[in-house]
Amino acid sequence: MYQASLTTVLREWGRIGCVGFGGPPTHIALLRKLCVEEREWLTPQEFEDAIAACNLLPGPASTQLSIFCAWRVRGRAGALVGGAAFILPGLIVILALSALFLGNPPTWVVAAGAGAGAAVAAVAAQAGISLMPPGWKRAPVHSSRYRWTLYLLLGAAAAATIGPWLVLLLIACGFAEVLAQHLPARPKPAAQSRRGHPLRALPLLAATGLGGGVLFSVAWVALKVGALSYGGGFVIIPLMQADAVHHYHWMTDAEFLNAVALGQITPGPVVHTVAVVGFAAAGLAGGLLAAVVAFGPSFAFILLGAHRFDQLRANPRVRAFLDGAAPAAIGAILGSTIPLIRALTQPWQYAVLTGAALLTLLLRRGPVLTLLAAATAGVIIVLAGGPLPQ
């Protein structure tokens, strides 16, 4: 029996989508307060199990958790309504800001973007570092710490060097760990374990396409982001930067830094950044298409597999794959700081980056405060005569 009406789901999940600044920790706290403490739709154990199951899936975990909780209280219709209500507020805001930052913006807007963009590497480093302790603690349980460290280093090196091929490294580390844990390699189970993996669908989707051209390329980049972002939203940075800046030339390095900053200072999931990339490539249609494709896997995983979450958590092959892919993804987040730093062009941006590193890594301030402070510093420096990035 359903526990809430669709109107309630729309209202409550929409509220979280509007006030959910600060990324996954904020989203999880707001969902727990609503679903466990206030409404008692889920027990604390059920909520914790849902978090664990969503962390086993590729894609934005907090988005999947919001969709799962809505599914839990109102079925598939609730999952669709709740997920959309959680995503849309931030998407609307970030597309509006994209028009401002990527069009023909005034000088102060460019300066704010240059300042915030300079701080992105520090915020990415904080995100990667924060993921290391829990991953390291889990390593002896399912994996060797030597292998965990190797996967971490490989992910960092790949993000700093090979750009769009990073996805293959993440997958390779996952399957390497499956083999390392001496799991059965019988053909039938192996085929079953890959059936639900997003890579099964990639060749078919690539073949069918969306009519070719720029929109097809936008969809392809967004699909890789939505289906392969293990380890949190920041792993999308190295996945997107090589495609958006160097391969397709939709954006400059400075504009890409702005996109990542916008994804941090707007409410909702960090994966909204892909909408800025789509907007740069093909305007509003590209931004909307990128968002739909990037979030599509999250809805599919919940709508088709939420009732099997307990089995997913207990599946040794799935856990082993994540034991390899997850540390590689953390390494990729850390490694992404190198191309982000290389994208800076003005000496004052390095000074802003240093200040941001002090705020995030030493004073432990959140990303929203850090990026807003960096944006303010950029405006002040440029208005005082500092040069704008080229």
HELIX and SHEET records of a PDB file:
HELIX    1   1 LEU A    6  VAL A   19  1                                  14    
HELIX    2   2 PRO A   24  ARG A   32  1                                   9    
HELIX    3   3 LYS A   33  GLU A   38  3                                   6    
HELIX    4   4 PRO A   44  ASN A   55  1                                  12    
HELIX    5   5 ALA A   61  LEU A  102  1                                  42    
HELIX    6   6 THR A  107  HIS A  142  1                                  36    
HELIX    7   7 ARG A  145  THR A  161  1                                  17    
HELIX    8   8 GLY A  163  TRP A  165  5                                   3    
HELIX    9   9 LEU A  166  ALA A  180  1                                  15    
HELIX   10  10 PRO A  187  ARG A  195  1                                   9    
HELIX   11  11 PRO A  198  ARG A  200  5                                   3    
HELIX   12  12 LEU A  202  THR A  208  1                                   7    
HELIX   13  13 GLY A  213  LEU A  228  1                                  16    
HELIX   14  14 GLY A  233  VAL A  235  5                                   3    
HELIX   15  15 ILE A  236  GLN A  241  1                                   6    
HELIX   16  16 ALA A  242  HIS A  247  3                                   6    
HELIX   17  17 ASP A  253  ILE A  265  1                                  13    
HELIX   18  18 VAL A  270  HIS A  272  5                                   3    
HELIX   19  19 THR A  273  GLY A  305  1                                  33    
HELIX   20  20 ALA A  306  ARG A  308  5                                   3    
HELIX   21  21 PHE A  309  ALA A  314  1                                   6    
HELIX   22  22 PRO A  316  GLY A  335  1                                  20    
HELIX   23  23 THR A  337  ARG A  342  1                                   6    
HELIX   24  24 PRO A  347  ALA A  357  1                                  11    
HELIX   25  25 LEU A  358  LEU A  362  3                                   5    
HELIX   26  26 PRO A  367  LEU A  383  1                                  17    
END                                                                             
